[in-house]
Amino acid sequence: MGVASMPMYDLPEVRRALDGLWEGLARHMRREGLGNIPRRLVHGRPLRRLWNDPELWFSQCCGYDLVRGYAGTLIPIATPQFGVPECRGGDYASVVVVREESEADDVLEMRGAVCVINGPESHSGMNALRTLIAPKTGGRRFFSLVKVSGTHADSLATIQRGAADVAAIDCVTFALLARHRPAALAGLRKLGRTYRAPGIPYVTRATVPEETVARMRAALFLAFDDPRLAGVRQARLLDGLEVLAVSRYRRIAKAERIADRHGCPQFA
């Protein structure tokens, strides 16, 4: 039996909906003639162990990972669309977050502030913000300190307690927290947003046959159209589905190269 997981946006408050979405998707996969489908999603497994698992069947990964550390290991099946203001089709952005009392009107005014990122391999929390400030760095460090929190929710908590001044938060995570955990956003405000980039795709191993990937993709579209799954899709803020080639995700690597050309120091 293969391994399935949807580790992105796997908040406890919407985990039941996530598991329900998988049950419906697995049903459509079986109808598409696929076998060896995992019965349940794996939750909480370290991402590196998950994405390197030779039994991996279905998962999600950041576009930054798709074109960097896991290029040639994972391939996209389709990209979900979300009903969030910062999203447009299959593209998404991060919201730049500060405390309510911050006097900044733009992140470019925050030279010398303390930044917190969820991780150095995250596009939404690190690469997107680095790309935004890169033209103004002049080849010098922009933030006085960059802290690593581990998750977007932890980044928000770090700002709330005054241990950091600014963070870039995946807009879907922000919207889910606003709906299900408003205390996580108390005392904080949106300062702006980053440039949009291709959203977090559903992926499988690059060794999976093309015909199988095509059937998985067909099952995804059926699941997104299935009225019986409307409730779990709405709970996950899911609006639709789009097929994006790997080449579309190279925009993320291009953004990183642009930041490098500006001489912007790496975060963390």
C-alpha positions as CSV (number, residue, x, y, z in Angstrom):
1,M,0.0,0.0,0.0
2,G,1.4,3.4,-1.0
3,V,1.7,6.5,1.2
4,A,-0.6,9.6,0.8
5,S,-0.4,12.9,2.6
6,M,-1.5,16.5,2.2
7,P,0.9,18.2,4.6
8,M,0.2,21.8,3.4
9,Y,-2.6,23.5,5.3
10,D,-3.0,20.5,7.6
11,L,-4.3,22.5,10.5
12,P,-6.0,20.5,13.3
13,E,-9.2,22.6,12.8
14,V,-9.7,21.4,9.2
15,R,-8.1,17.9,9.5
16,R,-11.5,16.2,9.4
17,A,-12.3,18.0,6.2
18,L,-8.9,17.0,4.8
19,D,-9.4,13.4,5.6
20,G,-12.9,13.6,4.0
21,L,-11.5,15.1,0.9
22,W,-9.0,12.2,0.6
23,E,-11.7,9.6,1.1
24,G,-13.7,11.1,-1.8
25,L,-10.6,11.5,-3.9
26,A,-9.5,7.9,-3.3
27,R,-13.0,6.8,-4.3
28,H,-12.6,8.6,-7.6
29,M,-9.2,7.2,-8.1
30,R,-10.6,3.6,-7.8
31,R,-13.2,4.5,-10.3
32,E,-10.4,5.6,-12.7
33,G,-9.0,2.1,-12.4
34,L,-6.2,2.8,-10.0
35,G,-5.2,0.3,-7.4
36,N,-2.9,0.2,-4.3
37,I,-4.5,3.5,-3.1
38,P,-3.7,4.4,0.5
39,R,-6.7,4.1,2.7
40,R,-5.8,7.1,5.0
41,L,-3.6,10.1,4.9
42,V,-0.4,10.3,6.8
43,H,-0.2,13.2,9.2
44,G,2.8,14.8,10.9
45,R,5.6,12.9,9.1
46,P,8.7,15.0,8.6
47,L,8.6,16.3,5.0
48,R,12.0,15.1,3.9
49,R,11.2,11.5,5.0
50,L,7.8,11.7,3.4
51,W,8.9,13.1,0.0
52,N,11.9,10.7,-0.2
53,D,9.7,7.6,0.6
54,P,9.8,5.2,-2.3
55,E,6.2,4.3,-1.5
56,L,5.0,7.8,-1.8
57,W,1.8,7.9,-3.9
58,F,0.2,11.3,-3.5
59,S,1.3,14.4,-1.6
60,Q,1.9,18.2,-1.8
61,C,5.1,20.2,-1.8
62,C,6.1,23.8,-2.0
63,G,6.9,25.0,-5.5
64,Y,10.4,25.9,-4.1
65,D,11.0,22.3,-3.3
66,L,9.6,21.2,-6.7
67,V,12.3,23.1,-8.6
68,R,15.1,22.8,-6.1
69,G,15.7,20.0,-3.7
70,Y,13.1,17.6,-5.2
71,A,13.5,18.4,-8.9
72,G,13.4,15.1,-10.7
73,T,12.0,13.4,-7.6
74,L,8.5,14.8,-7.5
75,I,6.3,15.9,-10.4
76,P,3.0,18.0,-10.3
77,I,-0.3,16.4,-10.9
78,A,-2.5,19.5,-10.6
79,T,-2.6,22.8,-8.6
80,P,-5.6,23.7,-6.4
81,Q,-7.2,27.1,-6.6
82,F,-8.3,28.9,-3.4
83,G,-11.0,31.4,-2.6
84,V,-8.6,33.8,-1.0
85,P,-8.2,37.5,-2.0
86,E,-4.4,37.1,-2.6
87,C,-4.9,34.1,-5.0
88,R,-5.5,34.4,-8.7
89,G,-6.2,31.1,-10.5
90,G,-3.5,28.7,-9.6
91,D,-1.2,31.5,-8.3
92,Y,-0.9,32.6,-4.7
93,A,1.0,35.1,-2.7
94,S,2.1,35.6,0.9
95,V,0.8,38.4,3.1
96,V,3.4,40.5,4.9
97,V,2.3,40.7,8.6
98,V,3.3,43.1,11.4
99,R,1.9,44.1,14.7
100,E,-1.0,46.5,14.7
101,E,1.0,49.2,16.3
102,S,3.8,49.0,13.7
103,E,4.3,52.4,12.1
104,A,5.5,50.9,8.8
105,D,3.4,51.4,5.7
106,D,5.6,49.2,3.5
107,V,8.0,46.4,4.3
108,L,10.7,48.3,2.5
109,E,10.6,50.8,5.4
110,M,11.6,48.0,7.8
111,R,15.4,47.9,7.3
112,G,16.9,46.8,10.6
113,A,13.8,45.1,11.8
114,V,13.7,41.5,13.1
115,C,12.2,39.1,10.6
116,V,10.9,35.6,11.3
117,I,10.5,32.9,8.6
118,N,8.9,29.4,8.9
119,G,11.9,27.8,7.2
120,P,14.8,28.5,4.9
121,E,13.3,26.2,2.2
122,S,9.9,27.8,2.1
123,H,8.9,30.0,-0.8
124,S,5.9,31.6,0.9
125,G,7.8,32.4,4.2
126,M,11.3,33.1,2.9
127,N,11.9,33.2,-0.8
128,A,8.9,35.4,-1.6
129,L,9.9,38.0,1.1
130,R,13.6,37.9,0.0
131,T,12.5,38.6,-3.6
132,L,10.3,41.5,-2.4
133,I,13.1,43.3,-0.6
134,A,16.1,42.3,-2.8
135,P,16.1,45.5,-5.0
136,K,16.4,47.7,-2.0
137,T,19.1,45.8,-0.1
138,G,22.1,47.3,-2.0
139,G,23.9,44.0,-1.4
140,R,23.7,44.5,2.3
141,R,21.7,42.7,5.0
142,F,18.3,44.2,5.2
143,F,16.9,42.8,8.4
144,S,19.0,43.0,11.5
145,L,18.1,39.4,12.4
146,V,16.2,36.5,10.7
147,K,14.7,33.9,13.0
148,V,13.4,30.5,12.0
149,S,10.1,29.5,13.7
150,G,9.3,26.2,12.0
151,T,5.7,27.0,10.9
152,H,3.7,30.0,9.8
153,A,1.6,29.8,12.9
154,D,4.7,29.9,15.0
155,S,6.0,32.9,13.0
156,L,2.8,34.8,13.8
157,A,3.1,33.9,17.5
158,T,6.7,35.1,17.5
159,I,5.5,38.6,16.2
160,Q,2.6,38.6,18.7
161,R,5.0,38.2,21.7
162,G,7.3,40.9,20.4
163,A,10.2,38.6,19.5
164,A,10.1,39.6,15.8
165,D,8.7,42.5,13.8
166,V,7.6,41.1,10.4
167,A,6.9,37.8,8.5
168,A,5.6,36.6,5.2
169,I,2.7,34.2,5.7
170,D,1.2,31.9,3.1
171,C,-2.2,33.6,2.3
172,V,-4.1,30.4,2.5
173,T,-2.7,29.6,5.9
174,F,-3.6,33.2,7.0
175,A,-7.2,32.8,5.7
176,L,-7.7,29.4,7.4
177,L,-6.3,30.8,10.7
178,A,-8.6,33.9,10.4
179,R,-11.6,31.6,10.0
180,H,-10.7,28.9,12.5
181,R,-8.2,30.3,14.9
182,P,-8.6,34.1,15.1
183,A,-6.6,34.4,18.3
184,A,-3.5,33.5,16.2
185,L,-4.0,36.8,14.4
186,A,-4.9,39.0,17.4
187,G,-2.9,42.2,17.5
188,L,-1.5,41.7,14.0
189,R,-2.3,43.3,10.6
190,K,-1.5,42.8,6.9
191,L,1.1,45.2,5.7
192,G,1.0,44.1,2.1
193,R,1.6,41.0,-0.1
194,T,4.4,39.5,-2.0
195,Y,4.5,38.8,-5.7
196,R,2.3,36.0,-6.8
197,A,3.8,32.6,-7.7
198,P,2.4,29.2,-8.8
199,G,0.6,27.6,-5.9
200,I,1.4,24.5,-3.9
201,P,0.7,21.5,-6.2
202,Y,-0.5,18.0,-5.6
203,V,2.5,15.8,-6.5
204,T,3.6,12.2,-7.0
205,R,6.9,10.5,-7.6
206,A,8.6,11.2,-10.9
207,T,8.8,7.5,-11.5
208,V,5.1,7.0,-11.6
209,P,4.0,6.2,-15.2
210,E,2.4,9.0,-17.2
211,E,-0.8,7.0,-17.7
212,T,-1.2,6.7,-13.9
213,V,-0.6,10.4,-13.4
214,A,-3.2,11.1,-16.0
215,R,-5.7,9.0,-14.1
216,M,-4.8,10.6,-10.8
217,R,-5.4,14.0,-12.5
218,A,-8.8,12.9,-13.8
219,A,-9.8,11.7,-10.4
220,L,-8.8,15.0,-8.9
221,F,-11.0,16.9,-11.3
222,L,-13.9,14.6,-10.6
223,A,-13.4,15.1,-6.8
224,F,-13.4,18.8,-7.2
225,D,-16.7,18.6,-9.2
226,D,-18.3,16.1,-6.8
227,P,-21.2,17.8,-5.0
228,R,-20.9,15.3,-2.2
229,L,-17.4,16.8,-1.4
230,A,-18.6,20.5,-1.6
231,G,-18.6,20.8,2.2
232,V,-15.0,19.5,2.7
233,R,-13.8,21.7,-0.2
234,Q,-15.4,24.8,1.3
235,A,-13.8,24.0,4.7
236,R,-10.5,23.9,2.9
237,L,-11.3,27.1,0.9
238,L,-10.9,25.2,-2.3
239,D,-12.3,26.8,-5.4
240,G,-11.0,24.8,-8.3
241,L,-8.1,23.0,-10.0
242,E,-5.6,23.9,-12.7
243,V,-2.9,21.9,-14.4
244,L,0.5,23.7,-14.3
245,A,3.6,22.3,-15.9
246,V,6.9,22.2,-14.0
247,S,8.1,24.9,-16.3
248,R,5.6,27.3,-14.7
249,Y,7.2,26.7,-11.3
250,R,10.6,27.8,-12.6
251,R,9.4,31.4,-11.9
252,I,10.2,30.6,-8.3
253,A,13.8,29.7,-9.0
254,K,14.0,32.7,-11.3
255,A,12.9,35.0,-8.4
256,E,15.7,33.5,-6.3
257,R,18.3,34.2,-9.0
258,I,17.1,37.8,-9.3
259,A,17.5,38.2,-5.5
260,D,21.0,36.8,-5.9
261,R,21.9,39.2,-8.7
262,H,20.8,42.1,-6.4
263,G,23.3,40.8,-3.9
264,C,20.6,40.2,-1.3
265,P,22.1,38.0,1.4
266,Q,20.5,34.6,2.0
267,F,18.0,34.4,4.9
268,A,19.0,32.1,7.8
